[in-house]
Amino acid sequence: MKKYEILYDWPIEEIRRLSDSEIAASYAAQLVEPELSRFVELTEKIRLLGADLAKAKAERAHFTKWGEIRNYIEEYDAQFSSFPPPSVDKLRMSLLLAHKLSEFSPPLDMTDIEADVFEIREITQPVPNTWFCRENSLSLSDSVALLTLSDISVVANDIMATNMSPNFLFHLIATLNLTPELPSFQMIFVKKMTPQIDSMAIDAFARLAILSTGKAVHSARRYTNPPNILNINEIKPGAAYHQWIEILNVLSEYNSRDDALLKFLTIYHVIENFMFKRPIVELEQKMNGAMFSIRDFKRLYDNVKIKEEDALKNLFQEVFKMEALPRIKFKDHIVTRWERLVPTMSKEKIDDSLRLIGLSFSFNFFKGESALSCFSKLIYTLRNTIVHNKETEFHLTYASLDMHPSLCKIIEEFALPSLEEICFYLISKPNQVLWYQNKDICLYQ
């Protein structure tokens, strides 16, 4: 196709359909005032601009009123969205790309443009990017463009701000204009091949192309709740809070973040500090300021040289003995929060989520003496599913979270609030489990 044919042929035809055709006349006959007068007025303006488009084509010149005609088409779509299909979205996008091309004013000569280099496909697993393009400098056919039709105003701003070559734009316009029906939501311009590229391969290609430019392909799961604190009034001046400076810095990072998975890992770092500090505090309190011996350090080393899962359970065992609220132990408080997950979701969905991450206990098992084991396993397993990415195991990412809303609820309505309460409880007032009694360790006298 010639460049001027790509730029003008289909928009002229579509504008005629909208403003000066039997379809337009039949549509107008069904309207009543004042909509009829507005339709007549608007279609006349569009028809005249369509004539200007035809004149520009005949002269092989660049049209200079793309912004004006785009505004009229936007207004047309807003007021007369019931006009017989196809949708005007395709026209809006064609005019937008033509408007972008006019910035370069390339010659509209007799040069042929191969119109079937690309095809438009639907993204079956949409990404949260309204517009993306990457032009391959070595092979134009390996370039890619992706856009979302549901928010063309945002796409328009992005396209006008994107650096693209006139050659790439001509190919995009040609592909768009020759595609009979566009995907309803998110579409991608991708190389046309025989046989056709598999849909899943296209989705993965789009993700890799986007990631390679430093952009994300997920919508982060946001957790913006303030931290759960059982009794903020327990925080009083005079306590040796300066022994928690490093933890306070980590909690500051926790509060500054709103990605659910990142918040979980951040607060787990606090718990991790606690579970290996606990045996050190135990030894420090046992010595009560007395001199430490080599044997004491050896015993300390043996105490901290245990599996992380065991250390986590030992910490929670001490926490569960404490009073979360007056006359309510942490164990009972945690169990109550667990039970409150129902009826926001069913026990069956909770059990499915537990099995998904590799846990063998069920919702009903999380009670009584089993609560400690269930809680520690749940927290440790959630941590592992985020951190580890083994081929044979479930990996918790934002993509997998989107597919498992019940697991989201377990994290956001149970795990995070529980860990928040534990962390702030343990550092808000002195206790025998994690607070040093002495500022210094005596190594000799």
DRENDO-1510 file (C-alpha; in Angstrom, 1 decimal, always signed):
<recs>
REC; n; res; u; v; w
REC; 1; MET; +0.0; +0.0; +0.0 .
REC; 2; LYS; +1.1; +3.6; -0.7 .
REC; 3; LYS; +1.8; +5.8; +2.3 .
REC; 4; TYR; -1.1; +8.2; +1.5 .
REC; 5; GLU; -3.5; +5.2; +1.1 .
REC; 6; ILE; -2.5; +3.9; +4.6 .
REC; 7; LEU; -3.0; +7.3; +6.1 .
REC; 8; TYR; -6.3; +8.3; +4.5 .
REC; 9; ASP; -8.3; +5.5; +2.9 .
REC; 10; TRP; -9.9; +3.8; +5.8 .
REC; 11; PRO; -10.5; +7.0; +8.0 .
REC; 12; ILE; -12.3; +8.7; +5.0 .
REC; 13; GLU; -14.5; +5.6; +4.5 .
REC; 14; GLU; -15.3; +5.3; +8.2 .
REC; 15; ILE; -16.1; +9.1; +8.6 .
REC; 16; ARG; -18.4; +8.7; +5.6 .
REC; 17; ARG; -20.2; +5.8; +7.4 .
REC; 18; LEU; -20.6; +7.9; +10.6 .
REC; 19; SER; -21.8; +11.1; +8.9 .
REC; 20; ASP; -23.0; +10.7; +5.3 .
REC; 21; SER; -24.4; +7.2; +4.7 .
REC; 22; GLU; -27.7; +5.3; +4.7 .
REC; 23; ILE; -26.7; +4.0; +8.1 .
REC; 24; ALA; -26.3; +7.5; +9.5 .
REC; 25; ALA; -29.5; +8.6; +7.9 .
REC; 26; SER; -31.4; +5.7; +9.4 .
REC; 27; TYR; -29.9; +6.4; +12.8 .
REC; 28; ALA; -30.8; +10.1; +12.6 .
REC; 29; ALA; -34.4; +9.2; +11.8 .
REC; 30; GLN; -34.8; +7.5; +15.2 .
REC; 31; LEU; -33.5; +10.5; +17.2 .
REC; 32; VAL; -35.7; +13.2; +18.7 .
REC; 33; GLU; -34.9; +16.8; +19.6 .
REC; 34; PRO; -32.5; +18.1; +20.8 .
REC; 35; GLU; -30.4; +15.0; +20.1 .
REC; 36; LEU; -31.3; +15.1; +16.4 .
REC; 37; SER; -30.1; +18.7; +15.9 .
REC; 38; ARG; -26.9; +17.9; +17.7 .
REC; 39; PHE; -26.3; +14.8; +15.6 .
REC; 40; VAL; -26.9; +16.8; +12.4 .
REC; 41; GLU; -24.6; +19.6; +13.5 .
REC; 42; LEU; -21.9; +17.3; +14.6 .
REC; 43; THR; -22.0; +15.0; +11.6 .
REC; 44; GLU; -21.8; +18.0; +9.3 .
REC; 45; LYS; -18.6; +19.2; +10.9 .
REC; 46; ILE; -17.2; +15.7; +10.7 .
REC; 47; ARG; -18.3; +15.3; +7.1 .
REC; 48; LEU; -16.6; +18.6; +6.1 .
REC; 49; LEU; -13.4; +17.5; +7.8 .
REC; 50; GLY; -13.7; +14.2; +5.9 .
REC; 51; ALA; -13.7; +16.1; +2.7 .
REC; 52; ASP; -10.6; +17.9; +3.8 .
REC; 53; LEU; -9.0; +14.5; +4.4 .
REC; 54; ALA; -9.9; +13.4; +0.9 .
REC; 55; LYS; -8.4; +16.6; -0.5 .
REC; 56; ALA; -5.2; +16.0; +1.5 .
REC; 57; LYS; -5.0; +12.5; +0.1 .
REC; 58; ALA; -5.5; +13.7; -3.5 .
REC; 59; GLU; -2.7; +16.3; -3.0 .
REC; 60; ARG; -0.4; +13.8; -1.2 .
REC; 61; ALA; -0.2; +16.3; +1.6 .
REC; 62; HIS; -0.4; +16.1; +5.3 .
REC; 63; PHE; -3.7; +16.9; +7.0 .
REC; 64; THR; -3.4; +19.7; +9.5 .
REC; 65; LYS; -6.5; +19.3; +11.6 .
REC; 66; TRP; -6.0; +15.9; +13.3 .
REC; 67; GLY; -6.7; +17.4; +16.8 .
REC; 68; GLU; -9.9; +19.0; +15.6 .
REC; 69; ILE; -11.4; +15.9; +14.0 .
REC; 70; ARG; -10.3; +13.8; +17.0 .
REC; 71; ASN; -12.2; +16.1; +19.3 .
REC; 72; TYR; -15.4; +15.8; +17.2 .
REC; 73; ILE; -15.1; +12.0; +17.1 .
REC; 74; GLU; -14.6; +11.9; +20.9 .
REC; 75; GLU; -17.8; +14.0; +21.2 .
REC; 76; TYR; -19.6; +11.8; +18.8 .
REC; 77; ASP; -18.7; +8.6; +20.7 .
REC; 78; ALA; -19.7; +10.2; +24.0 .
REC; 79; GLN; -23.1; +11.4; +22.8 .
REC; 80; PHE; -24.1; +8.7; +20.2 .
REC; 81; SER; -22.5; +5.5; +21.5 .
REC; 82; SER; -25.6; +3.6; +20.3 .
REC; 83; PHE; -24.6; +4.2; +16.7 .
REC; 84; PRO; -24.5; +0.8; +14.9 .
REC; 85; PRO; -21.2; -1.1; +15.3 .
REC; 86; PRO; -18.4; -1.4; +14.7 .
REC; 87; SER; -17.3; +0.8; +17.5 .
REC; 88; VAL; -15.6; +4.2; +16.8 .
REC; 89; ASP; -12.7; +3.1; +19.0 .
REC; 90; LYS; -10.8; +1.9; +15.9 .
REC; 91; LEU; -11.3; +5.3; +14.2 .
REC; 92; ARG; -10.2; +7.1; +17.4 .
REC; 93; MET; -7.0; +5.1; +17.5 .
REC; 94; SER; -6.4; +5.5; +13.8 .
REC; 95; LEU; -6.7; +9.2; +14.0 .
REC; 96; LEU; -4.5; +9.3; +17.1 .
REC; 97; LEU; -1.7; +7.4; +15.3 .
REC; 98; ALA; -2.1; +9.6; +12.2 .
REC; 99; HIS; -1.9; +12.7; +14.5 .
REC; 100; LYS; +1.3; +11.3; +16.0 .
REC; 101; LEU; +2.7; +10.6; +12.5 .
REC; 102; SER; +2.0; +14.2; +11.5 .
REC; 103; GLU; +4.7; +15.4; +13.9 .
REC; 104; PHE; +7.3; +14.0; +11.6 .
REC; 105; SER; +5.7; +15.1; +8.3 .
REC; 106; PRO; +7.2; +12.2; +6.3 .
REC; 107; PRO; +6.9; +12.4; +2.5 .
REC; 108; LEU; +3.6; +10.9; +1.3 .
REC; 109; ASP; +5.1; +9.6; -1.9 .
REC; 110; MET; +4.6; +6.5; -4.0 .
REC; 111; THR; +6.7; +4.3; -1.7 .
REC; 112; ASP; +5.0; +1.0; -0.9 .
REC; 113; ILE; +4.6; -0.1; +2.7 .
REC; 114; GLU; +4.1; -3.8; +3.4 .
REC; 115; ALA; +0.8; -3.8; +5.2 .
REC; 116; ASP; +0.8; -7.3; +6.6 .
REC; 117; VAL; +4.0; -7.3; +8.6 .
REC; 118; PHE; +2.1; -7.2; +11.9 .
REC; 119; GLU; -1.2; -8.5; +13.1 .
REC; 120; ILE; -3.4; -7.5; +16.0 .
REC; 121; ARG; -4.0; -10.1; +18.7 .
REC; 122; GLU; -5.8; -10.1; +22.0 .
REC; 123; ILE; -3.7; -10.4; +25.2 .
REC; 124; THR; -5.4; -13.3; +27.0 .
REC; 125; GLN; -3.7; -12.4; +30.3 .
REC; 126; PRO; -3.8; -8.6; +30.4 .
REC; 127; VAL; -1.0; -6.6; +31.9 .
REC; 128; PRO; -1.7; -3.3; +33.8 .
REC; 129; ASN; +0.0; -1.2; +31.0 .
REC; 130; THR; -2.4; +1.0; +29.0 .
REC; 131; TRP; +0.3; +1.6; +26.3 .
REC; 132; PHE; +3.7; +0.1; +25.6 .
REC; 133; CYS; +5.9; +0.0; +22.5 .
REC; 134; ARG; +9.4; -1.2; +21.7 .
REC; 135; GLU; +10.7; -0.7; +18.3 .
REC; 136; ASN; +13.4; -3.2; +17.3 .
REC; 137; SER; +16.3; -1.2; +15.8 .
REC; 138; LEU; +17.6; -4.3; +13.9 .
REC; 139; SER; +14.4; -5.8; +12.7 .
REC; 140; LEU; +11.2; -3.8; +12.5 .
REC; 141; SER; +9.0; -6.9; +12.2 .
REC; 142; ASP; +10.2; -7.9; +15.7 .
REC; 143; SER; +8.9; -4.7; +17.2 .
REC; 144; VAL; +5.8; -4.7; +19.5 .
REC; 145; ALA; +3.1; -2.3; +20.5 .
REC; 146; LEU; +0.4; -3.0; +23.1 .
REC; 147; LEU; -2.5; -0.8; +24.1 .
REC; 148; THR; -5.8; -0.9; +26.1 .
REC; 149; LEU; -8.9; +0.5; +24.4 .
REC; 150; SER; -10.8; +1.0; +27.6 .
REC; 151; ASP; -8.9; +4.2; +28.5 .
REC; 152; ILE; -8.0; +5.8; +25.2 .
REC; 153; SER; -7.5; +9.2; +26.8 .
REC; 154; VAL; -4.6; +7.9; +28.8 .
REC; 155; VAL; -3.3; +5.9; +25.8 .
REC; 156; ALA; -3.4; +9.1; +23.7 .
REC; 157; ASN; -1.2; +11.0; +26.1 .
REC; 158; ASP; +1.3; +8.1; +26.2 .
REC; 159; ILE; +1.4; +7.7; +22.5 .
REC; 160; MET; +2.0; +11.4; +21.9 .
REC; 161; ALA; +4.9; +11.3; +24.3 .
REC; 162; THR; +6.4; +8.1; +22.8 .
REC; 163; ASN; +9.4; +8.3; +20.4 .
REC; 164; MET; +8.5; +6.1; +17.3 .
REC; 165; SER; +9.8; +6.2; +13.8 .
REC; 166; PRO; +7.5; +7.2; +10.9 .
REC; 167; ASN; +8.1; +3.8; +9.3 .
REC; 168; PHE; +6.9; +2.0; +12.5 .
REC; 169; LEU; +3.8; +4.3; +12.7 .
REC; 170; PHE; +2.9; +3.6; +9.0 .
REC; 171; HIS; +2.9; -0.1; +9.8 .
REC; 172; LEU; +0.9; +0.3; +13.0 .
REC; 173; ILE; -1.7; +2.4; +11.1 .
REC; 174; ALA; -1.9; -0.1; +8.2 .
REC; 175; THR; -2.4; -3.0; +10.6 .
REC; 176; LEU; -5.0; -1.2; +12.6 .
REC; 177; ASN; -7.0; -0.1; +9.5 .
REC; 178; LEU; -7.0; -3.5; +7.9 .
REC; 179; THR; -8.1; -5.4; +11.0 .
REC; 180; PRO; -11.9; -5.9; +10.7 .
REC; 181; GLU; -12.6; -6.3; +14.5 .
REC; 182; LEU; -10.4; -5.2; +17.4 .
REC; 183; PRO; -10.2; -7.0; +20.7 .
REC; 184; SER; -12.5; -5.6; +23.3 .
REC; 185; PHE; -9.9; -4.8; +25.9 .
REC; 186; GLN; -6.2; -5.2; +25.4 .
REC; 187; MET; -4.5; -5.8; +22.1 .
REC; 188; ILE; -1.0; -6.2; +20.8 .
REC; 189; PHE; +0.7; -5.5; +17.5 .
REC; 190; VAL; +2.9; -8.5; +16.9 .
REC; 191; LYS; +4.7; -10.1; +13.9 .
REC; 192; LYS; +2.4; -11.9; +11.6 .
REC; 193; MET; +3.6; -15.5; +11.1 .
REC; 194; THR; +2.5; -18.8; +9.6 .
REC; 195; PRO; +1.5; -20.7; +11.5 .
REC; 196; GLN; +0.2; -18.1; +13.9 .
REC; 197; ILE; +2.1; -17.5; +17.1 .
REC; 198; ASP; +0.5; -19.3; +20.0 .
REC; 199; SER; -1.5; -17.0; +22.3 .
REC; 200; MET; +0.4; -18.0; +25.5 .
REC; 201; ALA; +3.7; -17.3; +23.7 .
REC; 202; ILE; +2.4; -13.9; +22.7 .
REC; 203; ASP; +1.5; -13.1; +26.3 .
REC; 204; ALA; +4.9; -14.2; +27.5 .
REC; 205; PHE; +6.7; -12.2; +24.8 .
REC; 206; ALA; +4.8; -9.1; +25.7 .
REC; 207; ARG; +5.7; -9.5; +29.4 .
REC; 208; LEU; +9.4; -10.0; +28.6 .
REC; 209; ALA; +9.5; -7.0; +26.3 .
REC; 210; ILE; +7.9; -4.8; +28.9 .
REC; 211; LEU; +10.1; -6.1; +31.7 .
REC; 212; SER; +13.2; -5.5; +29.6 .
REC; 213; THR; +12.5; -1.8; +29.6 .
REC; 214; GLY; +12.3; -1.6; +33.4 .
REC; 215; LYS; +8.5; -1.6; +33.7 .
REC; 216; ALA; +6.3; -3.9; +35.7 .
REC; 217; VAL; +3.7; -6.3; +34.4 .
REC; 218; HIS; +1.7; -6.7; +37.5 .
REC; 219; SER; -0.6; -4.6; +39.6 .
REC; 220; ALA; +0.7; -4.8; +43.2 .
REC; 221; ARG; -1.6; -6.1; +45.9 .
REC; 222; ARG; -1.9; -3.0; +48.1 .
REC; 223; TYR; -2.1; -3.3; +51.9 .
REC; 224; THR; -2.5; +0.2; +53.3 .
REC; 225; ASN; -4.0; -0.5; +56.7 .
REC; 226; PRO; -2.1; +1.1; +59.6 .
REC; 227; PRO; -0.4; -1.5; +61.8 .
REC; 228; ASN; -2.5; -3.3; +64.3 .
REC; 229; ILE; -1.4; -2.4; +67.8 .
REC; 230; LEU; -3.1; -4.0; +70.8 .
REC; 231; ASN; -2.5; -1.1; +73.3 .
REC; 232; ILE; -0.6; +1.9; +72.0 .
REC; 233; ASN; -0.8; +3.5; +75.4 .
REC; 234; GLU; +1.8; +0.9; +76.6 .
REC; 235; ILE; +4.4; +3.0; +74.8 .
REC; 236; LYS; +5.8; +5.3; +77.5 .
REC; 237; PRO; +9.0; +7.3; +78.0 .
REC; 238; GLY; +11.7; +5.9; +80.2 .
REC; 239; ALA; +12.0; +2.4; +78.7 .
REC; 240; ALA; +15.2; +1.4; +77.0 .
REC; 241; TYR; +13.7; +1.6; +73.5 .
REC; 242; HIS; +17.2; +2.5; +72.1 .
REC; 243; GLN; +18.0; -1.2; +72.1 .
REC; 244; TRP; +15.4; -1.5; +69.3 .
REC; 245; ILE; +16.9; +1.1; +67.0 .
REC; 246; GLU; +17.5; -1.4; +64.2 .
REC; 247; ILE; +14.1; -2.9; +64.5 .
REC; 248; LEU; +12.5; +0.6; +64.5 .
REC; 249; ASN; +14.2; +1.3; +61.2 .
REC; 250; VAL; +12.9; -1.9; +59.7 .
REC; 251; LEU; +9.4; -1.1; +61.0 .
REC; 252; SER; +9.7; +2.3; +59.4 .
REC; 253; GLU; +10.4; +0.5; +56.1 .
REC; 254; TYR; +7.4; -1.7; +56.8 .
REC; 255; ASN; +5.1; +1.4; +57.2 .
REC; 256; SER; +6.5; +3.1; +54.1 .
REC; 257; ARG; +5.6; +0.1; +51.9 .
REC; 258; ASP; +2.2; -0.9; +50.7 .
REC; 259; ASP; +2.9; -4.0; +48.5 .
REC; 260; ALA; +1.3; -6.8; +50.5 .
REC; 261; LEU; +4.1; -9.4; +49.8 .
REC; 262; LEU; +6.9; -7.0; +50.4 .
REC; 263; LYS; +5.3; -5.9; +53.7 .
REC; 264; PHE; +5.1; -9.5; +54.7 .
REC; 265; LEU; +8.8; -10.1; +54.1 .
REC; 266; THR; +9.7; -6.9; +55.9 .
REC; 267; ILE; +7.8; -7.7; +59.0 .
REC; 268; TYR; +9.1; -11.3; +58.9 .
REC; 269; HIS; +12.6; -9.8; +59.1 .
REC; 270; VAL; +11.5; -8.3; +62.5 .
REC; 271; ILE; +10.3; -11.7; +63.6 .
REC; 272; GLU; +13.5; -13.2; +62.4 .
REC; 273; ASN; +15.5; -10.8; +64.6 .
REC; 274; PHE; +13.3; -11.7; +67.6 .
REC; 275; MET; +13.6; -15.5; +67.2 .
REC; 276; PHE; +17.4; -15.4; +67.2 .
REC; 277; LYS; +17.7; -12.7; +69.8 .
REC; 278; ARG; +15.6; -14.7; +72.3 .
REC; 279; PRO; +18.3; -17.2; +73.3 .
REC; 280; ILE; +20.8; -14.3; +73.7 .
REC; 281; VAL; +18.4; -12.5; +76.0 .
REC; 282; GLU; +17.9; -15.7; +77.9 .
REC; 283; LEU; +21.6; -16.1; +78.6 .
REC; 284; GLU; +22.1; -12.4; +79.4 .
REC; 285; GLN; +19.3; -12.6; +82.0 .
REC; 286; LYS; +20.7; -15.8; +83.4 .
REC; 287; MET; +24.1; -14.2; +83.9 .
REC; 288; ASN; +22.6; -11.0; +85.3 .
REC; 289; GLY; +25.6; -9.0; +84.5 .
REC; 290; ALA; +28.1; -11.6; +85.6 .
REC; 291; MET; +31.2; -12.4; +83.4 .
REC; 292; PHE; +30.6; -14.6; +80.4 .
REC; 293; SER; +32.7; -17.6; +79.9 .
REC; 294; ILE; +33.8; -19.5; +76.8 .
REC; 295; ARG; +31.4; -22.2; +77.9 .
REC; 296; ASP; +28.6; -19.7; +78.0 .
REC; 297; PHE; +29.3; -18.6; +74.5 .
REC; 298; LYS; +29.4; -22.2; +73.3 .
REC; 299; ARG; +26.0; -22.8; +74.9 .
REC; 300; LEU; +24.7; -19.7; +73.2 .
REC; 301; TYR; +26.0; -20.8; +69.9 .
REC; 302; ASP; +24.3; -24.1; +70.3 .
REC; 303; ASN; +21.0; -22.4; +71.1 .
REC; 304; VAL; +21.0; -20.2; +68.0 .
REC; 305; LYS; +22.3; -22.9; +65.8 .
REC; 306; ILE; +18.9; -24.4; +65.2 .
REC; 307; LYS; +16.6; -24.6; +62.2 .
REC; 308; GLU; +14.7; -21.4; +61.4 .
REC; 309; GLU; +11.4; -23.1; +61.6 .
REC; 310; ASP; +12.2; -24.4; +65.1 .
REC; 311; ALA; +13.4; -21.0; +66.2 .
REC; 312; LEU; +10.2; -19.4; +64.9 .
REC; 313; LYS; +8.0; -22.0; +66.8 .
REC; 314; ASN; +10.1; -21.4; +70.0 .
REC; 315; LEU; +9.5; -17.7; +69.8 .
REC; 316; PHE; +5.7; -18.0; +69.2 .
REC; 317; GLN; +5.6; -20.5; +72.0 .
REC; 318; GLU; +6.8; -17.7; +74.4 .
REC; 319; VAL; +4.5; -15.2; +72.8 .
REC; 320; PHE; +1.4; -17.4; +73.1 .
REC; 321; LYS; +1.9; -17.5; +76.9 .
REC; 322; MET; +1.7; -13.7; +77.1 .
REC; 323; GLU; -1.5; -11.7; +77.6 .
REC; 324; ALA; -2.4; -10.0; +74.4 .
REC; 325; LEU; -5.3; -8.3; +76.2 .
REC; 326; PRO; -6.4; -8.4; +79.8 .
REC; 327; ARG; -7.1; -12.1; +80.7 .
REC; 328; ILE; -6.7; -13.1; +77.1 .
REC; 329; LYS; -3.6; -15.0; +76.1 .
REC; 330; PHE; -2.0; -14.5; +72.7 .
REC; 331; LYS; -2.8; -18.1; +71.8 .
REC; 332; ASP; -6.6; -17.5; +72.2 .
REC; 333; HIS; -6.4; -14.0; +70.6 .
REC; 334; ILE; -4.7; -15.5; +67.5 .
REC; 335; VAL; -7.2; -18.4; +67.3 .
REC; 336; THR; -10.1; -15.9; +67.5 .
REC; 337; ARG; -8.7; -13.9; +64.6 .
REC; 338; TRP; -8.3; -17.1; +62.6 .
REC; 339; GLU; -12.0; -18.1; +63.3 .
REC; 340; ARG; -13.1; -14.6; +62.2 .
REC; 341; LEU; -11.9; -15.4; +58.6 .
REC; 342; VAL; -15.3; -17.2; +58.4 .
REC; 343; PRO; -17.8; -16.2; +57.1 .
REC; 344; THR; -15.8; -13.7; +55.0 .
REC; 345; MET; -14.8; -16.8; +53.1 .
REC; 346; SER; -15.7; -20.4; +53.4 .
REC; 347; LYS; -13.7; -23.1; +55.3 .
REC; 348; GLU; -13.4; -25.0; +52.1 .
REC; 349; LYS; -11.7; -22.1; +50.3 .
REC; 350; ILE; -9.3; -21.6; +53.3 .
REC; 351; ASP; -8.5; -25.3; +53.2 .
REC; 352; ASP; -7.8; -25.1; +49.5 .
REC; 353; SER; -5.4; -22.2; +50.1 .
REC; 354; LEU; -3.6; -24.1; +52.8 .
REC; 355; ARG; -3.1; -27.1; +50.5 .
REC; 356; LEU; -2.0; -24.8; +47.7 .
REC; 357; ILE; +1.0; -23.6; +49.7 .
REC; 358; GLY; +1.8; -27.1; +50.9 .
REC; 359; LEU; +0.2; -27.2; +54.4 .
REC; 360; SER; -1.5; -30.3; +55.5 .
REC; 361; PHE; -3.7; -29.0; +58.3 .
REC; 362; SER; -7.2; -27.7; +57.8 .
REC; 363; PHE; -9.1; -24.7; +59.1 .
REC; 364; ASN; -10.8; -26.7; +62.0 .
REC; 365; PHE; -7.4; -28.0; +63.2 .
REC; 366; PHE; -6.2; -24.4; +64.0 .
REC; 367; LYS; -7.3; -24.4; +67.7 .
REC; 368; GLY; -6.3; -25.5; +71.2 .
REC; 369; GLU; -2.8; -27.0; +71.6 .
REC; 370; SER; -2.5; -27.3; +67.8 .
REC; 371; ALA; -2.7; -23.5; +67.3 .
REC; 372; LEU; +1.0; -22.9; +68.0 .
REC; 373; SER; +2.1; -25.5; +65.4 .
REC; 374; CYS; -0.4; -24.3; +62.8 .
REC; 375; PHE; +0.5; -20.6; +63.3 .
REC; 376; SER; +4.3; -21.1; +63.1 .
REC; 377; LYS; +3.9; -23.4; +60.0 .
REC; 378; LEU; +1.6; -20.9; +58.3 .
REC; 379; ILE; +3.9; -18.0; +58.8 .
REC; 380; TYR; +7.1; -19.9; +57.8 .
REC; 381; THR; +5.4; -21.4; +54.8 .
REC; 382; LEU; +4.1; -18.1; +53.6 .
REC; 383; ARG; +7.6; -16.7; +53.9 .
REC; 384; ASN; +9.0; -19.6; +51.8 .
REC; 385; THR; +6.4; -19.4; +49.1 .
REC; 386; ILE; +7.4; -15.8; +48.6 .
REC; 387; VAL; +11.2; -16.2; +48.8 .
REC; 388; HIS; +11.6; -19.5; +47.1 .
REC; 389; ASN; +11.0; -20.1; +43.4 .
REC; 390; LYS; +11.4; -23.8; +42.9 .
REC; 391; GLU; +10.1; -25.4; +39.7 .
REC; 392; THR; +8.2; -28.0; +41.6 .
REC; 393; GLU; +6.6; -25.9; +44.3 .
REC; 394; PHE; +4.0; -23.1; +44.4 .
REC; 395; HIS; +5.6; -19.6; +44.2 .
REC; 396; LEU; +3.6; -16.7; +45.7 .
REC; 397; THR; +3.8; -13.7; +43.4 .
REC; 398; TYR; +1.3; -10.9; +42.6 .
REC; 399; ALA; +0.1; -12.9; +39.6 .
REC; 400; SER; -0.6; -16.0; +41.7 .
REC; 401; LEU; -2.2; -13.8; +44.4 .
REC; 402; ASP; -4.7; -12.4; +41.8 .
REC; 403; MET; -5.7; -16.0; +41.0 .
REC; 404; HIS; -6.2; -16.9; +44.7 .
REC; 405; PRO; -8.3; -14.3; +46.5 .
REC; 406; SER; -8.7; -16.6; +49.6 .
REC; 407; LEU; -5.0; -16.7; +50.0 .
REC; 408; CYS; -5.0; -12.9; +49.9 .
REC; 409; LYS; -7.5; -12.8; +52.7 .
REC; 410; ILE; -5.4; -15.1; +54.8 .
REC; 411; ILE; -2.4; -12.8; +54.4 .
REC; 412; GLU; -4.1; -9.5; +54.7 .
REC; 413; GLU; -6.8; -10.3; +57.3 .
REC; 414; PHE; -4.9; -12.8; +59.5 .
REC; 415; ALA; -1.1; -13.1; +59.0 .
REC; 416; LEU; -0.1; -9.4; +58.7 .
REC; 417; PRO; -2.4; -8.1; +61.5 .
REC; 418; SER; -1.2; -10.9; +63.8 .
REC; 419; LEU; +2.5; -10.3; +63.1 .
REC; 420; GLU; +2.0; -6.5; +63.5 .
REC; 421; GLU; +0.4; -7.0; +66.9 .
REC; 422; ILE; +3.2; -9.4; +68.0 .
REC; 423; CYS; +6.0; -7.1; +66.9 .
REC; 424; PHE; +4.6; -3.9; +68.5 .
REC; 425; TYR; +3.6; -5.8; +71.7 .
REC; 426; LEU; +7.1; -7.2; +72.1 .
REC; 427; ILE; +8.9; -3.9; +71.8 .
REC; 428; SER; +6.4; -1.5; +73.3 .
REC; 429; LYS; +7.1; -2.4; +77.0 .
REC; 430; PRO; +9.8; -4.5; +78.7 .
REC; 431; ASN; +9.4; -8.2; +78.9 .
REC; 432; GLN; +11.5; -11.2; +79.9 .
REC; 433; VAL; +11.6; -12.7; +76.5 .
REC; 434; LEU; +13.3; -10.1; +74.3 .
REC; 435; TRP; +14.5; -7.2; +76.4 .
REC; 436; TYR; +18.1; -7.0; +77.6 .
REC; 437; GLN; +18.4; -6.1; +81.3 .
REC; 438; ASN; +21.9; -4.8; +81.0 .
REC; 439; LYS; +23.5; -2.4; +78.5 .
REC; 440; ASP; +26.8; -4.2; +78.4 .
REC; 441; ILE; +28.0; -7.8; +78.4 .
REC; 442; CYS; +30.8; -8.4; +80.9 .
REC; 443; LEU; +33.7; -10.2; +79.4 .
REC; 444; TYR; +36.3; -9.7; +82.2 .
REC; 445; GLN; +36.6; -7.9; +85.5 .
</recs>
